[in-house]
Amino acid sequence: MPILYSFRRCPYAIRARYVLALLGCDVLLREVDLKSKPSALLALGGRTTVPQMIDEQGERYPESMDIMLWALKQTARKELAELLWPSPGVRQTKINTWISYNDNQFKYWLDRYKYADRYPDKTELEYRQRAEVFMKRLNNRLSLHKYLLGDDMSLADIAIFPFIRQFSNVDKNWFETSEYDNLKLWLDSFVNDDFFNDVIMKKLPSWQNGQADVVFPFCQ
Ligand SMILES: N[C@@H](CCC(=O)N[C@@H](CS)C(=O)NCC(=O)O)C(=O)O
């Protein structure tokens, strides 16, 4: 079985685990302590961020996007895979555009909003306002249909919701009373169910070399 190095709260790892679980792709999950990474991960050399996956042939998938694309290719759930990642290239380009805006623009302001005390250039409020540019775009899209690209969930939704979850947790009260009603409903649809809380976010002790592996997902 492929080996997945993961970290429970990491939004990149959450998106990877979500797609793997939804598509029924089994992996051996190794929960990483980021302050004391296991030597098996360090020994891979180069990038040691999580998530990271090594398949049965020893091929390495060093980023969350690589892992999600692997699952879409491997899965027996072809119809679901086609909904998440529709084959017309133009749809995939749109999905990639949303994801790269999230990863390259929004994430920058999210980190500063989360840790405003570490970035004294601006106030927490200013950082939040910068991040809200993306909130507004998402909220507008979600006023047109249930998910970002239409009435079906796509890879864009799954790749982005863990970052919005992080944003919402910085000041829960503010988020709950904010104007972004469509976004709140959309986020709720991902995080308020047993699949998310008991499968994707299940707590595991951190893995160190020699420890038994755990098969993920914990249900099918
Ligand atoms: N672009 C990467 C980003 C992964 C990433 O930054 N992961 C963080 C945790 S959320 C990490 O591993 N940080 C520890 C480190 O950089 O050593 C992906 O999509 O997988």
The ligand as an SDF file (V2000), in Angstrom:
LIG
                    3D

 20 19  0  0  0  0  0  0  0  0999 V2000
    2.8210   22.9520   -1.5060 N   0  0  0  0  0  0  0  0  0  0  0  0
    2.8220   21.9380   -0.4770 C   0  0  0  0  0  0  0  0  0  0  0  0
    2.7710   22.6150    0.8740 C   0  0  0  0  0  0  0  0  0  0  0  0
    2.8660   21.6490    2.0680 C   0  0  0  0  0  0  0  0  0  0  0  0
    3.2140   22.3760    3.3660 C   0  0  0  0  0  0  0  0  0  0  0  0
    3.6400   23.5380    3.3660 O   0  0  0  0  0  0  0  0  0  0  0  0
    3.0320   21.6610    4.4930 N   0  0  0  0  0  0  0  0  0  0  0  0
    3.4070   22.2050    5.7810 C   0  0  0  0  0  0  0  0  0  0  0  0
    2.3900   21.8320    6.8640 C   0  0  0  0  0  0  0  0  0  0  0  0
    0.8220   22.5770    6.5960 S   0  0  0  0  0  0  0  0  0  0  0  0
    4.7140   21.5880    6.2470 C   0  0  0  0  0  0  0  0  0  0  0  0
    5.0150   20.4430    5.9470 O   0  0  0  0  0  0  0  0  0  0  0  0
    5.4790   22.3370    7.0410 N   0  0  0  0  0  0  0  0  0  0  0  0
    6.6800   21.8310    7.6670 C   0  0  0  0  0  0  0  0  0  0  0  0
    7.9100   22.1540    6.9090 C   0  0  0  0  0  0  0  0  0  0  0  0
    7.8620   23.0360    6.0120 O   0  0  0  0  0  0  0  0  0  0  0  0
    8.9410   21.5590    7.1910 O   0  0  0  0  0  0  0  0  0  0  0  0
    1.6580   20.9680   -0.7330 C   0  0  0  0  0  0  0  0  0  0  0  0
    0.7210   21.3220   -1.4770 O   0  0  0  0  0  0  0  0  0  0  0  0
    1.7000   19.8300   -0.2560 O   0  0  0  0  0  0  0  0  0  0  0  0
  1  2  1  0
  2  3  1  0
  2 18  1  0
  3  4  1  0
  4  5  1  0
  5  6  2  0
  5  7  1  0
  7  8  1  0
  8  9  1  0
  8 11  1  0
  9 10  1  0
 11 12  2  0
 11 13  1  0
 13 14  1  0
 14 15  1  0
 15 16  2  0
 15 17  1  0
 18 19  2  0
 18 20  1  0
M  END
$$$$
